[in-house]
Amino acid sequence: MKVLMAAPEAYPLVKVGGLADVVGALPKALRPLGVEATVLLPWHRGLEAQGVGEVAYAFAGREERAPLGERVEGGVRFLLLAVPGFERDRVYGYPDDPERYLRFAVAAGQAAQGFDLVHAHDWTAALLALTAPVPVVYTIHNLAHQGLLDPALFFHWTGLPWSLFHMEALEFHGQVNLMKGGIVFARAVTTVSPSYAEEIQTPEFGMGLDGVLRRHRGKLLGILNGLDLEVFDPARDPHLPAPYSREDVRGKALAQKALSERTGLARPLLAYVGRVDGQKGLDLILEAIPRFKELGFRLLVQGVGEEGLAQALRQAEEGNPGFVRFVEAYDEGLARLAYAGADALLVPSRFEPCGLVQMIAQRYGTPPVARAVGGLKDTIEDGRTGVLFQSYHPEGLLYGVLRLFRLGPEALGLRGMEKDFSWERSARAYLEVYRRALG
């Protein structure tokens, strides 16, 4: 079976968040099952590849041609599509993102010739559910980002018929909603954890699409993300000062020491690693800082994102020297050190489709304190490998931290290292979805 995975990012070529880890790891897990998966990305600035031809496509009534590059990393074949608009520093975050990714998806439909199936990821590739020449499986990584466009521009750019602009197809409060199109027109729809698949069918978590998802629930399945266990392994992680495992955890103490030295923070040390985003519960962390400080906890926050939250974190660091450190950067080495060296990882999300940081932390022997939503409650055993709390409130987070330290971070960490977060089971589930989509 030949599958084309269309996505905006994939590890190790380009990474913003967990989507990249999924798209980079799933092809490797599918290979032993007889699936030959190729990953198609926009040709982002800085990526190197061997030119292998070009793709002809129509956009806004004009014939255009996009150079196509090929590169193999870790046994995975990557194709890079050089449509206009991606010669920039960031993967997302520009006013013309809808136009850029729509153009990419239009061209990707032509690049899908010769494959048996397309696996499209998130709103950026959702158009393929309407235009690909083969069946499409569509995966929702985060329902909050849907890809909304002015209908006049959408139909001008794509050449699709206006008859698709109605509430059972693409129309969404007067706009075109690309994610809605993916849900409606794909043969199968997946999302990244069983609990999130249930939650998004409710008004609380459905982001306005809960009704659409309920109507299409027969083709919706939650498949839990896995981890690339070759990439995330404390026994051979080059970012750590010494290797360690569940059988010999002596290297973990060296990671704790190195993290304290690098950040200037003493223990006990709480860490947050991820996007600086309102979804992630950083407002709870900010509100809890005075109580953390009273109790002697230090706090490390690493990530980039929303300027308002980043400014508040800068001020928190300035006002609490020696207690709060904000590292405003994407630093993989520091992230790995935090997974290994923190006493607890904070994941107080408003909602969480799956989340990978809580799985990585458990694999590295650091228990998470997380809100009981989505994939967090599917991957953390409350009171055994970490702590879950219910209330989206600073007191809920504080309760979770205190409960974790009463239970003992070391014991929870050791049990977390026993868990199997491999892609094997999930890859088999995707293979079954592919087979059903192919009929």
GIBEL-V111866 format. One record per backbone hydrogen bond with DSSP energy under -1.0 kcal/mol. NH is the residue of the N-H (numbers start at 0). CO is the residue of the C=O. If there is no record, write none. Layout:
# GIBEL-V111866
NH,CO  NH,CO
This chain:
# GIBEL-V111866
2,35  3,116  4,37  5,118  6,39  9,13  10,19  13,9  19,16  21,17  22,18  23,19  24,20  25,21  28,24  29,25  30,26  32,29  33,30  34,29  35,0  37,2  38,76  39,4  40,78  42,80  43,41  44,85  46,43  49,69  51,67  54,65  56,63  58,61  59,156  61,58  63,56  65,54  67,52  68,79  69,49  70,77  72,75  75,72  77,70  78,38  79,68  80,40  81,66  82,80  87,85  96,93  99,95  100,96  101,97  102,98  103,99  104,100  105,101  106,102  107,103  108,104  110,106  111,107  112,109  114,111  115,1  116,1  117,134  118,3  119,136  120,5  121,138  124,121  127,124  128,125  129,126  130,126  131,127  136,117  137,187  138,119  139,189  144,141  148,175  153,149  154,150  155,151  156,152  157,153  158,154  163,160  164,161  165,163  168,165  169,163  170,165  171,174  174,171  175,148  176,169  177,146  178,145  180,176  181,177  182,178  183,179  184,180  185,181  186,135  187,135  188,218  189,137  190,220  196,192  197,193  198,194  199,195  200,197  201,198  205,201  208,205  212,208  213,209  214,210  215,211  216,213  218,215  219,216  220,188  222,190  224,191  226,420  228,226  231,227  235,232  239,236  243,233  244,247  251,248  254,250  255,251  256,252  257,253  258,254  259,255  260,256  261,257  262,258  263,259  269,297  270,343  271,299  273,301  275,303  276,274  279,276  284,280  285,281  286,282  287,283  291,287  292,288  293,289  294,290  295,292  296,291  297,267  298,322  299,269  300,324  301,271  302,326  305,275  309,305  310,306  311,307  312,308  313,309  314,310  315,311  316,312  317,313  318,314  322,319  323,319  324,298  326,300  328,326  334,330  335,331  336,332  337,333  338,334  339,335  340,336  341,337  342,268  343,268  344,366  345,270  346,368  348,346  349,278  359,355  360,356  361,357  362,358  363,359  364,361  365,360  368,344  369,386  370,346  371,388  372,370  374,351  375,372  378,374  379,375  382,385  383,380  384,380  385,380  386,367  388,369  392,390  396,392  397,393  398,394  399,395  400,396  401,397  402,398  403,399  404,400  405,401  406,402  407,403  411,407  412,408  413,409  414,410  415,411  416,412  417,414  418,415  426,422  427,423  428,424  429,425  430,426  431,427  432,428  433,429  434,430  435,431  436,432  437,433  438,435
